[in-house]
Amino acid sequence: MLIYAFLAGMFLANGVPHFVKGITGQTHMTPFKKVSPAWLNIVWAFINFYLGLLFVQLSGGHLGDVTRLDSWAWSFLAGAIILSFTAAWLFSRPNARLPWQKD
């Protein structure tokens, strides 16, 4: 069940930048396009939020459990931290793209 907590952290963290870019009317990379319009980022953000909350439920945990700092919380936080640093590394590159995206 800890893998589900890890995935929950990843999906919920990934939804944040897409949501922020979307609601501010900015383009941002999604798995669908290298430069995705704001509306697509909002859609992708809510897909991530939905999957993140689904994995929270499948893990048997609750978002409030993060404050307990037990194994569930550490797994959730590890997923969020790993995704956050990976995204920061990817998006700080000038020609950032996902492996399946063409230049």
N, C-alpha and C positions, 0 to 999 in steps of 0.2 A: 503494500500500500504506500510505501514511502516514494516509490517512483511516480505515483499519481500526484503526490504532494509536490514533487520536483517539477513535474510537467505543469501543474497548476501555477506555480511561481513563474515558470517560463512564459506561459501564455498570457497571464495577467500583466507581467512586466512588458511584454511585447505589444500589448494593446495600447499602452499609454502613449508612446510617441506617435503612433498612427492616429489616435484620437485627437491629440493636441494639434498635429499638423492639419488634420481634416477640419476641425472646428475653427482653425485660424485661416482657412482657405488656401493653405500651402500644398504644393506637391511633395510627394515623398515616395520612396521606393516600396513596392509591395511585391509579393511573389508573382503577381500577374504582369507587372510592367516595371521597367526601370524608373520611369517617371510616371507616377500614378496621380490622377486628379484628387482633389480634396474629398469628393464624395466617395471615391473608392477606398480611400484611407479610413473613412468613418465606417464603411461596411467591414473592412478588414479588422478594424479595432473591435467592433462588436462581435465578430466571429471569434477573435482571440479572447474577449471577455467571457463569451458564452462557454468556450472550451475550457478556459481556466476555472470557471465556477463549476463546470461539470466534473473536472478532475478533482476539485476540492471535495465535491460530494462523493465521488468514487473512492477517494482516499479515506473517507470516514472522518475527516477532520472538519474544522470550521475556521473561517478566517480569523476569528478571535483567538484561536489556538496559537497564533504566531507569537503572542506575548508570553507564552509559557516557556519558550525556548527548549522544548523537548525535541525528540528525534523528528517528529512531524514538522515542527517549525524550522529546524535546521535544514531539512530536505527542501521545504518550500522556499526558504531564503536562498539556498544554494542555487536552485533553479532560476530565481529572479536575478541573483548576482551574476551568474554565468551568462545568462541571456543579455543582461545589461552591458557587461564588458565586451561581449562579442559584438553587439550592435554598435557600441561606441567605436570599436576598432574598425568595423566595416564602414560605417558612415563617415568616419574621419578621413577615409581614403578619397582622393579627388575623383577617381573613376570607379567608384563603388558599383558593384553589380553582383547579383546572385549567380551561381555557376551556370544556370540554365538560361540566363538572360544574355542576349546578343548586344554588342556595342552599338 
